[in-house]
Amino acid sequence: MMLAFTSLGFAASTIELNQPYPPAGENYSITALQNLTPLTLDGGTSAGANPNVNFVFQGGFGVRYQDAYGTLTDFGIGLYDASSAPGIQTASTGLNIFFDQLVSSNGLSATLGHFGLNEYSADADPSKVAPTISIYGIGNLLLGNFSTADILGSHAMSLLTALDPIAQTDLWKLDLDSLVGPNVQVSGFTLAADTHNGAGSPMAVNSDPYFLVAVDGCECASVPEPGSAFLILSAGLGTLIITRRRTRDLFSAR
């Protein structure tokens, strides 16, 4: 988040990042995706895509995608027009956040930017993108796909900084624990674009994208994975069996 604030008002070129990209000092990596089907986020691929930073929104992570004709295009997280290629529908770019180990949903949030709004549920511009998110748990199993309507209905989106008319900067907090509940083990999540904006209006074919700024509250999950629990249980059973065998041998000797 500090990167976004310190770079405001200064011209900075778009930087393409290696994939997957591990932000310094963080316990997660960022992978860019394209061809995502909005809402279900099926069909996404990292082929031809890379994370970028500083495109339009300084300090924000977006996606450099490759269209059907091989043209590289800097973009954020949003809907892009692939309809000029036969049989290809409009898709969404996206960013996948993958944690080094399971983290707790308690306090887990993503800071997002560039919505051009001070109140998300009203007066949304049809050209402005809206977020959708898929969250994954133990074994990367899907915990749920959440549309903009789901996010607003759960009060998971809150304004951090008001819209600056000069810098066009607005930052928002997306609470994952408001969506999946507390004390849930999370392995990662995918951000993409919804087909409706915050006011519920259908989006334009192309959208004005948003950007990921930071992931906060990435604390390690305190509950062991089932595999770890199985090992502990197995060790306990093994000790019990050995004890019983020793007791049986002792009686036999008598």
C-alpha positions in Angstrom: 0.0 0.0 0.0 2.9 2.4 0.8 4.2 1.8 -2.7 1.0 3.1 -4.2 1.0 6.2 -2.0 4.7 7.1 -2.4 4.5 6.8 -6.2 1.4 9.0 -6.6 2.0 12.1 -8.7 5.2 10.7 -10.2 5.4 9.3 -13.7 6.5 5.6 -13.7 6.7 3.2 -16.5 4.9 -0.1 -16.5 7.1 -3.0 -15.4 6.6 -6.6 -16.4 7.3 -9.0 -13.6 8.5 -12.6 -13.6 5.8 -15.3 -13.1 5.1 -16.3 -10.4 6.1 -13.1 -8.7 7.0 -13.2 -5.0 6.8 -9.7 -3.4 9.8 -9.1 -1.2 9.2 -10.1 2.4 5.7 -11.6 1.8 4.5 -15.2 2.2 2.7 -15.4 -1.1 3.3 -15.3 -4.8 1.3 -13.6 -7.6 0.5 -15.3 -10.9 -1.2 -13.6 -13.8 -4.1 -15.3 -15.7 -6.1 -14.6 -18.8 -9.1 -16.1 -20.6 -11.0 -16.5 -17.3 -14.7 -17.0 -17.5 -16.3 -14.4 -15.2 -17.7 -15.6 -11.9 -16.8 -19.3 -12.2 -13.2 -18.3 -13.3 -12.9 -21.5 -15.4 -10.6 -21.7 -18.4 -7.9 -19.4 -17.0 -4.4 -19.9 -18.2 -1.1 -18.4 -17.2 0.3 -19.0 -20.7 1.0 -15.7 -22.4 0.3 -13.7 -19.3 2.5 -12.0 -16.8 2.0 -9.7 -13.7 2.8 -6.1 -14.2 3.0 -3.1 -11.9 2.5 0.7 -12.4 0.2 0.4 -15.3 -2.3 3.4 -15.0 -2.5 2.8 -11.2 0.9 3.4 -9.7 1.9 0.7 -7.2 -0.9 -1.6 -8.4 -0.4 -5.1 -9.8 -2.2 -5.9 -13.0 -1.9 -8.3 -16.0 0.0 -8.1 -19.2 -2.0 -10.5 -21.4 -1.5 -11.9 -25.0 -4.5 -11.7 -27.3 -5.5 -14.3 -30.0 -3.2 -12.6 -32.5 -0.1 -12.7 -30.2 -0.2 -9.0 -29.3 1.0 -8.2 -25.7 -1.3 -5.7 -23.9 -0.8 -4.1 -20.5 -3.9 -4.2 -18.5 -5.2 -4.6 -15.0 -7.8 -7.0 -13.6 -10.8 -6.6 -15.9 -12.9 -7.7 -18.9 -11.1 -7.5 -22.2 -12.5 -7.8 -25.7 -11.5 -11.0 -27.4 -14.7 -11.2 -29.5 -12.8 -10.2 -32.7 -11.3 -13.7 -32.7 -13.8 -16.4 -34.0 -15.4 -18.4 -31.3 -13.8 -16.5 -28.4 -16.0 -14.8 -25.9 -15.1 -11.8 -23.8 -13.0 -13.0 -20.9 -11.4 -11.6 -17.8 -7.8 -11.2 -16.8 -7.0 -12.1 -13.2 -4.4 -12.6 -10.5 -3.9 -15.7 -8.5 -2.5 -15.3 -5.0 -0.9 -18.5 -3.6 0.4 -18.6 0.0 3.5 -20.5 0.9 1.5 -22.4 3.5 -2.1 -22.4 4.8 -3.1 -19.1 6.4 -6.1 -18.2 8.6 -9.0 -16.3 7.2 -9.1 -14.2 10.4 -8.3 -10.7 9.3 -7.3 -11.8 5.8 -7.9 -9.1 3.2 -6.8 -7.7 -0.1 -6.3 -4.0 -0.8 -7.6 -3.1 -4.2 -7.6 0.2 -6.1 -8.8 2.2 -9.1 -12.6 1.9 -9.0 -13.3 5.6 -9.3 -15.9 5.5 -6.5 -16.4 6.6 -3.0 -19.4 4.5 -2.5 -19.3 1.1 -4.2 -23.0 0.2 -4.1 -24.3 3.3 -5.8 -23.6 5.5 -8.9 -21.3 2.9 -10.4 -20.1 3.7 -13.9 -21.0 1.0 -16.4 -17.5 1.2 -17.8 -15.9 0.6 -14.4 -14.9 -2.9 -13.5 -16.3 -4.8 -10.5 -14.5 -7.5 -8.6 -15.2 -11.2 -8.3 -13.1 -13.7 -6.2 -12.6 -17.4 -5.9 -11.2 -18.6 -2.6 -9.4 -21.9 -2.0 -8.7 -23.9 1.1 -7.0 -27.1 2.2 -5.6 -29.0 -0.8 -6.5 -26.0 -3.0 -10.2 -27.1 -2.9 -12.6 -24.4 -3.9 -14.3 -22.7 -0.9 -16.5 -20.6 -3.0 -16.9 -18.3 -6.0 -18.2 -14.8 -4.9 -19.7 -12.3 -7.3 -19.9 -8.5 -6.8 -23.4 -9.1 -5.4 -22.1 -11.6 -2.9 -19.3 -9.2 -1.9 -21.7 -6.3 -1.3 -24.3 -8.5 0.4 -21.6 -9.7 2.8 -20.4 -6.2 3.4 -16.9 -7.4 2.5 -15.9 -4.3 0.6 -15.0 -1.1 2.5 -13.4 2.2 1.5 -9.8 2.9 2.8 -9.1 6.2 1.0 -11.5 8.5 -0.7 -11.3 9.2 -4.4 -8.7 11.8 -5.2 -9.9 13.9 -8.2 -6.4 14.6 -9.3 -4.6 11.3 -8.7 -7.8 9.3 -9.4 -6.8 7.1 -6.5 -9.2 5.2 -4.4 -8.3 2.2 -2.2 -10.6 -0.5 -1.0 -10.4 -3.4 1.5 -11.8 -6.7 0.5 -12.3 -8.9 3.6 -12.0 -12.6 2.8 -13.2 -13.6 6.3 -16.5 -11.9 5.6 -17.0 -14.3 2.7 -15.7 -17.7 4.0 -16.2 -17.1 7.7 -13.6 -17.0 10.6 -11.1 -19.7 11.4 -11.0 -21.1 7.9 -7.7 -22.3 6.4 -7.0 -20.6 3.1 -4.4 -21.6 0.5 -5.0 -18.8 -1.9 -7.5 -16.9 -4.0 -8.1 -15.6 -7.5 -9.2 -12.1 -8.3 -11.0 -11.4 -11.6 -13.8 -9.2 -13.1 -17.5 -9.5 -12.7 -19.9 -9.0 -15.5 -21.9 -6.5 -13.5 -20.8 -3.3 -11.7 -21.5 -2.3 -8.1 -24.9 -0.9 -9.0 -25.9 -4.2 -10.7 -25.8 -2.9 -14.2 -24.3 -5.1 -17.0 -20.7 -4.2 -17.8 -19.5 -2.9 -21.1 -17.7 -5.5 -23.3 -14.4 -3.9 -22.2 -14.0 -2.6 -18.6 -11.8 -0.1 -16.9 -9.7 -2.5 -14.8 -8.9 -2.5 -11.1 -5.6 -3.4 -9.5 -4.2 -5.4 -6.5 -2.2 -3.3 -4.1 -1.5 -5.6 -1.2 -2.5 -8.7 0.8 -2.9 -8.2 4.5 -3.3 -10.4 7.6 -1.6 -13.5 6.1 -1.1 -15.3 9.4 -0.3 -19.0 9.4 -3.3 -21.2 10.1 -3.1 -22.7 13.6 -5.0 -25.9 12.8 -2.8 -28.6 11.2 -3.7 -30.0 7.8 -5.5 -33.4 7.7 -2.2 -35.0 6.6 -0.5 -33.7 9.7 -3.3 -34.8 11.9 -3.2 -38.3 10.3 0.5 -38.6 11.1 -0.1 -37.6 14.7 -3.0 -40.1 15.0 -0.9 -42.8 13.3 2.0 -42.2 15.8 -0.4 -42.4 18.7 -1.9 -45.6 17.5 1.6 -47.0 16.9 2.6 -46.3 20.4 -0.6 -47.9 21.8 -0.1 -51.0 19.7 3.5 -51.3 20.9 2.4 -50.8 24.5 -0.2 -53.6 24.2 2.3 -56.0 22.6 4.8 -55.3 25.4 2.1 -55.9 28.0 1.0 -59.2 26.3 4.6 -60.4 26.1 5.1 -59.6 29.8 2.0 -61.8 30.8 3.2 -64.6 28.5 6.6 -64.6 30.2 4.9 -65.0 33.5 
